[in-house]
Structure formats: structure tokens, C-alpha cells
Amino acid sequence: AGESPSKAGAGKLLHTRYKRLRADLSATKYDAVHDTVTELGWEITAIPESEDWNIYWTDVSVSQERATRLRPLQRLNHYPGMLELARKAGMAKILNRMLKCFPKEYKIFPATWMLPADLTDFKAQFTVKRNKTFIVKPSKGCQGKDILLTRTLEGIALHENYIAQRYMHRPYLLDGYKFDLRIYVLVTCVEPLRMYLFEEGMVRVCTVKYAPTSANNLEDQCMHLTNYAINKNAEGYMPAASENDESAHKRLLSTTLARFAALGEDVPTLVQQIREICVKSLIAVQPHLAHMYYTCQQRRENPGSSCFELLGFDILLDHNLRPFLLEVNHSPSFTIDSPLDLALKTAVLRDTLSIVSFSRDEVRALKKQKPGRLEAGMLEKLREMRTNYENERVGRTNFTRLYPDGPELPPGHTPPRYEEYLKAAAEAYSNSSISGSRRTETEREREAAATREQAAGARTARAPAIAATSQQQQHQQAQQ
């Protein structure tokens, strides 16, 4: 049960999935998660605050304290520390840091300023020679709220926490409309880093035809912003009537790539560039994730697979079909409101849970261990079991390994220098002030996550919403 139809006949599995798992879903509002777990044959726990589960799925980020309580036969669907990449300010900081080390290779996101820290340099961008357009967003904003397109400093709260980016004035268009791509990436280990790319994705199209920015249209959000939360309520919005509907404002990535190919575009290069954006982004945050993970779990006792993360990367294409990263969502939406959503999102969930499931080998080995200590040599055996299981299982899903040992490069492409990027990211992280910014950020993250979990305490077996603040509730809707 639960295999991808396209790859279900891939031969006999040597490392089989343990089928009698228990999942705690009291902290997710998505029926699709419940339905997929049921399809896999797992038991859904119905006891609030129970620790008798193997997979815990929550719609909000987790605190270090929550990750510290994980037992050997338990997995959590978030890494402590992933907000460093998922929040706009954190992503800007770590990617700008890598951009300084690799000015060419890390030019994967629009020019970005963190306000008020980068205020002096940002002010210098406004010149009489070129009338540039910038998009200004709250550093923790969502749903397209409080986003401002501007060509002047007027209306910008310069001393509040905002992210300012150079606006892409020549995006690639579909029938005259601006659009973006939702790409799904699964992370199953942060040290060593291991991740997979889902082969299908989503295209989200604006509802007003695009025109070059001018004083007359800067406030037209349905022209400039691809957010589903904005466009779904616009006049003329068309939901997908089927999963292959090419006239809707949500479309499958595969049908759009086929259209690009028919137009003579270099689709293999585009796909490779998207892959590299995903890997480079996670490499930039890998030292922080590893530090946070092994603050919660002992290196000598934990094989590194107690957490996993399913991320939604939002990608925008310029007029040359070059992709740029807009943001990373740590809790992509699994709301089902069309046949396209049903086909795509249930496949993503099914394949994710299939990969992160415990294998029979792991369950047998862990049940034999004494509490609190692994027998000699067992740590490496568990790592080998997990790697073997994932290597075999991924061939039965629509995921493809991204790193390490990613797909074959298109002809003529130079292999990316991932190991060099990892080394530079580690050096930059270790050089950050342990008594200043890094510790302060870790403490803020711990406090925020703990607050979210306390607010999620009134849990039920089918909790409709777990967000700790109204801002978090908005964030969940914005992930779609």
C-alpha cells in the first residue's frame, strides 16, 4: 500500500517498511495527512499528549525541548532550527553570507536588504539615473499582507524589521501572466546532509495580466504577487477542473515544462538550476541545523534520522527562464480544493511518509537495545540501515535524490562545488559570535517555538488549527 503507481513495479524490496506504525496527528489540521496515514495502514493515536507514537506530524515549527524528548523509535516532521531558512530575514542573512563567499554561484535570489541593518546601502539604491522598483515585505509576514512595491523611500518604515528586494521587472510570462513554481524537497538527515526532490510540482498564476511596473499599477497585487491567498479571491480566478487543466490558475509543473519544451526552451538546464538552488539553500543552513539537532540528541546514541522536513521552495523565473528563489516554506499547505491538489499533494504526502517510515530492520534492532545506550557498533549499523532503506524506497516514489549523488547533469554542465560550499558555510557559522548573534537567535527561536507548543496544548485527534498566534495561522494559509 502507498507505493507510487509509476514506480510500483520496481522489483522485490530487500529493506521492507514496518507497517504497524502509530502516528500522532493531533497537531495537524489537514485531512490529507490523516487520509494518507490511513492509506498506509498506520494507526492514528487518539490519546492527547500521548508519547506512544512513531511519527509526529505538526503544522508548526518545533522547539529544542520537543526534539530533546524524542525516543529511538520516534520521528518528528520538523528540524529545530529550520526557521532560519524558512523566515525571510533568516534566509536573507544566510544567503547573503554565502553570496559574499561565492558571488557568482550564490546569485540564486533577488538582491536583498535587511532593514534596518542594511538601511544605508538600501538608500544608496535610489538614484536619479535609474528608476528601480523594490518589493518590501515584513520579515515575518505572510499571505501577501503589508507588501509594498515602491520606487521611493516614502511609505517604508525604515527602522522596523523589513526585507527589501529588487523587484524582477521582466519575469517570464504564461499567456501574459506572471507565475511562480512550488517545488517540494524532503530532507531526511542534516549530518551528513541528505535530501530529495519531488519530480512534480505546482505552478501558481496571477489573475491580472502583467504590465511593466509604473505608478499606475504598483498597487495591483493580483498582477505582481503570485500568492494563492491573494489571487484565489480575485475576480476571474479559475480553479483547476482536472489535474491536467492548463487554463486554471494552478497547474502541474510537468505540463508547464512540456509547454516550455514545445516553445524551444532549454528545460533540462532550468531543472538543473532549480535543483542547485534547493541544494545550495540547504547547504547554507546545514551547520545551524546540525548544531541544533545535536544540541537535542547525543551524537553517540543517535544515528541522525529522528527528524525530517518537507519543504516548499517558491521559485520565480526571469525572462531568460533563469530561476530565482523567493522563499522557503517549512509547512507547505496540504489543503485540497481541486482535483490537481488531490493528485499532487496526496502523492507528495504518500511518498514522503513512505520514505521516512521505519524499516523492519530498524525496528528489530532498536527494540533489542537497552534504554539510553546503544550497543557497540549499533550506531553505524542503524545509519547503514536507514541509508539502504531510503536508497531502495526512493526508487518506488516520485522523489529523486538531490544530495549527495544527485541526478546526472545535462550535457555541458559543470558539476556544482557542493563540498566547497559546505566547508565555507561551516566556517562562516563557526565564525559567528557564539556570545552574540548566534546564541541570541537560538534562544529567541527556542522561546518562540516553546510558546507555539504551549498554545497547541488543547489538542484533539482531529485538531482543526494549532497555530500559536494569529500571525502563525496566517502563515499556514500562506504556504499554499
N, C-alpha and C positions, 0 to 999 in steps of 0.2 A: 504494500500500500504506500502511496505517496511518491512513487517514482515519477520523474518527468516522462510524459508519453514519448517524446522524441528520442529518448535515450534508454528506455526501459529494457531493451533487449540487448544490453551490452555484455552478456555473459554472466557466469556464476560469480557471486561475490565471495571473496575469501575472508573478508573482515565485515561481518554482518552487524546490523543495527540491533541494539537491545530494544525490544518492542514494549516492554511493560514499564514504561517511564511514567512519572507523575509530573504534572505541570501546574504551577500556581499562576493563574491568570487574573487574579483579583485586582491587579493594578493596571489592567488594560481595558479600554473602552471598545476595542474593535472586535466585532463579531467574526471578522475574517480570521483573526488569530484563534479564537475558540473553535471555529469550524475546521481549521487546518489541523489543530491538535487532535480533534476528534477523528478526523480522517486518518491520521497516523496511528490511531489505536491507543493513544495515551490516555491516562486517567487525569481528569481535571480535579484538583483538590477543592473542596468546598468548605474547608475549615479556616476561618480568618486567623491570621498571624501564625499559622502552622508552619513548621520548618520541615515538614515531611514532603519534600518535593525534589525533583531533579532539575527542572528547567523553570526559571522565574522570568516572566515577561512583564516589563513595566513600560509605560509610555513616558516616563520622566527619567531624568538622569539619576544616578545613584551616588550616595556618599561613600567615603572611605570606610566608615563604620559598617555599612551594609556589606561591602565587599569583604571586609575582615571576617565576618561571620560565616562566610561560605565554607561548606564542608566538602570533603573529597568527591562525593557523588552529586554535586550541585553545580549548575552553571547559570550565570546571570547575563541578561541580554544587553548590558552596557558596561563599558570600562569606566572606572573612576578616572577623571581627567580628560575625557573626550570633549567636554565643553570647551577646552582650549582651542579646538579646531572648529567646533560647531557654532560658537559665538562669533559674531562679526569682528569684534575687537581682538579676540584671541587669534583668529585666523589671519587678520591683517598683521599682527605682531610677528607671528612665526614665519609667515611667507615673506614679509619684508626683510626679516633677518636672513632668510635663505637667499633672497634676491641679491643682497649685498655680497654674498659669497659666490653666487653664480648668476651674474647679471643677464646672461642670455638664456640659460637653461630654466631659470625660475621666472621667466616672463610669461607666466601662465594665468595671471589675474590682472584686472584693470589697475592702473596706478591708483594707490590708496593712501589716504592720510588719516591718522588717528587724531581726533580733536578732543581736548585742546593741545595735546602733546606736540603735534606737528603743525601748529597754527601758523608759525612764521613762514614755513615753507609753503603751506597751503595758500596763504595770502599772496605769495610771490607768483602764483599761477595765474592771477588775474592781471592781464596786461591789455594795453590798448591795441596791440598788434594782432592778437588772435582772440576771438570771442568764444572761448571754450565753454562747454557745458559740463556741469558736475551734478552727480546724484549724491544727496546727503541723507544718511539713514541713522536712526538711533542705534547705538551699539548693541542694544538688546531688543530691538524692535522686531515686529513680525506683521504678517498679513498686509504688508504694504502701507501700514499706518505711519503717519508723520514722515513719509519720504518726500523729499523736496528735490525737484530739478531746478537748477539755477545757473545763471551766468554772472551773478554778482554775489557779494557777501551779504547783501541785505536779506533779512529773514532767517539767517543762520545763527543759532545760539552758540556762538564761538567758544564759550567757556563751559559748555556742557559736553557730555560724552556722546560724540557722534563719529560716524565713519563717513568720510567723503571719498568719492571715487570719480575718476574721469569717465564721463558718460560715453558709451560707444555710439557714435553718431552715424556709423554706417554698418548696421547689423545685416546679416544675411536674412532675406525675407522669404516667406512662403506665400505666394499669391499676393504679395504686397503687405503681409502682416509680419510683425516681429514675433519671435517664439524663443523658447528655451528648451533644454533637454533635461530630463530627470534620469540619472544613472544610478544604479544600485550596486553598492560594494559591500562585501561581507569580510570582516576582519575576525580571524579566529585565534590569533596569537600576536602579541606585541613584542616578544623577545624569545626567539627571533621573529621578526615581522612576517606575517603570512596573511594574504588577502586574496579575494576572488571577485571577479566582475560578472554580474548577471548579463547575459547576452541580449536580453530585451530591455527596453526602457520606454519612457513616455515623452511625448512632445506636447508642449503646452503653448497654445497660440493665443495672441491678443485678439481682442474683439473689435478694435478700430484700426483701419489701415494706417500704416506707418507713413509719416512725413518728416523730413528733416526738422530738427528742433528749431523753434522760433518762439518769440514772445507770445504768439497766439496759441501755441499748443503745449507749452511746458507743463500745464496743469492737467492735461488729458492722460490720466493714469492708464486707461484701457488701451491707449496707443503705445505707451512707453514701458509699462510694467507687465510682466508675464505672470504675476501671482494669480493663482487659481482663485484665491479668496476675493480678489477684486473683479476678475473677469466673469466669474460664474453668475454674478447678479446683473451683468450688463445686458442691455437690450441687444438681441441678436445672438446671444450665446447659444451654441448648439452642442448638446451632449452627444457622445458617441452612440449611435444607434446599434453598432456592432463593433467587434474588436478590430475590424479592418476598415472602419469608416474613415476615409481620407478627407472628408469635408467638415468634420467636427473640430472643436477647439481643444480636444485631447486626442492624440493619435499615438499609435505604436511607433517606436523608434525604427523598427525594421522596415515599415512601409515608407517612412520618410527617407531612410538611407537608400532604399531602392529607387525612390524618386530622384535623389541626388545622382545616383549612378546613371540613371537614364538621361540626365542632363549633361553627362560627361564629367562630373566632379570626381575628384580623387578620394573616394570613400575609404579605401584601406589606410591612407595617410591620416584622414580625420579620425578614424577609430583608434589608430596607434597614438595619436596625440591626446585623445581623451584618456586612454589607458595611462599614459605617462603623467597626465595631470593628477589622476587619482593616486598613483603611487608616490609621486613627489610630495603631494599634500600630506599623506600619512607618514612619509619619511620625516617631514619637518616636525611632526608632533610625536614621533616614536619615542624619543628619550623621555619626554614628560609622561607618556603613557606607561612606559616600563617602570619609571620611578614610582608612579602612583600605584601601579599593580603590585610591585614587590614591597611597597610600604604596607600593603594589606595582607599579603601572603608570603610565607617563608620560601626563599629560593630552594632550600634543601629539601622541602617537603611538597612543593607544588610544581607540576610539570608545565605550567603556563597556560592552561586551557580552561580556567574557571570562569572566564568571561568571553563574550563575543559581542560584536556590534554590527548591525546592519545600517549602513549609512546611505543617505540620498544626496548625491552630488548634483548641483544645478549648474548647467553649462550653457553659455551663450556663444553663438558663432558670429564672427565678423563677416564682412562682405567677401572676404577671400576664403571663407569656410574654415577659418582658424578658430579653435575653441578657446574660451577663457572661463575660468572658474568664478562663479558668482558667490556661492556659499555652499556649506555642507550641513545637512540636517541629520541630527543624531537620532531622531524619532520620526522617520517619514510616515506620512499618513497611510492608513490601510482602510479608509472609508471606501465603501463600494457603492457607487451611484450610477454605474453604466456597465454594459457588457465588457467594455475594454478594461475597466477597473477590475472586474471579476476575473477575467482571464489573466491579466498581468500580475495583479497583487497577490492572488492566491498562489500563483506559480512561484513568485518570489518567496512567500512565506513557507510553502511546502518544501522548496529546495533548501532554504536556509535551515529549517528545523531538521531536515534530513541530514545535513552536513554536521550540525552541532550536536546531534544526538550522541549519546554514549554508545560505544560499541560493546558487543558481548565480551570481548577480551578485556576492555577496561573495567567493566562491572565485575567480572570474575576476579580480576587482580586486586581491585580496590577493596572488595569485600573480605579478602584474606588478610588485609593489613591491620595492624594494631592501631587504635586511635592515637593520633598525634605524631606518629612516626612511621616512615616508610622503611621497609627492609632494604638492605644493601643492594644497590643496582636497580631498584624498582623505579626510581625517578627516570632514568634513561629508557627503561622498558616502556613506561607509560607514554613518554614523548614519542617513542617509535610507534606504539600502538595508535596514537592519535594521528600521527602523520600518515601512516599506512591506511587508516580508515578514511581520512579526508581525501587522500590521493585516489583511492578506489571509488569513493562515493561521489566525488565531484563529476566523474565521468557519466554518472546516471542523472545528472541535473543539468540545468541551463546555466550554471556558473562555469567560468573559466578562470584558471589560476592567473593572477596578476603578478604576484611576487611571493617568493622568488620563482625563478624559472617560468616566466610569463610566456605568452604565445609567440610563435615565430614572427619575426619582424617582416614588414613588407619589403620587397626588393629595393635596395639602395638606401635603406635607413641605417643610421649609425646606432649601435646599442647604447641606451642611456647609461650614465655612470652612477647607478643607484648606490653602489657601495661607497663611492666617494661622497655622495650626498649624505648618506647615513653617518659617515665619520664626521663631516662638517656639522651636521645637526647635533651630534653628541657633544662636540667641542663647544659649540655655541651655548648649549644648555648648561654644561658644566661651568662655563664662564659667567653665567648669570649669577647675580648676587644671592647666595643662599640665605643671607641675613636680611635681604631686602625684597626685591620684586618677586622672586620665585617662591619664597616662603609665604609671603603675603598673599599671592594668588592662590596657593594651595590651601591656605587657611580660609580664604574667602569662599573658595569652591566647596570645601568641606562643610562650612556653616550653611551655605545656600542649599546644598544637597540634603543636609540633615533637616532643614526646615521643610523642604519639599516632602520628605518621607514622613515627617510628623503630620503634615497636612493630609497625607494619604492614609492615615491610620484607620479611618472609618471605612474599611474595605468590605466588600461583599463579593460573592462568587462571580457576579457579573457587574462589577462596578462601572457605572456609566462615565465617570470622569474622576481623575485622580490629581489633577493639576493643583499645585500648592497656592498659586496666586492667579489673579485674573490675567496677568501677563503671560503666565505659563499656559493657561488654557488657550489663549490666542495663538501661542507658539505652536501648539499641537495642530490647530486648524491650518496654520500657515504652511505646515510641512507638505501638504498635498500639492 
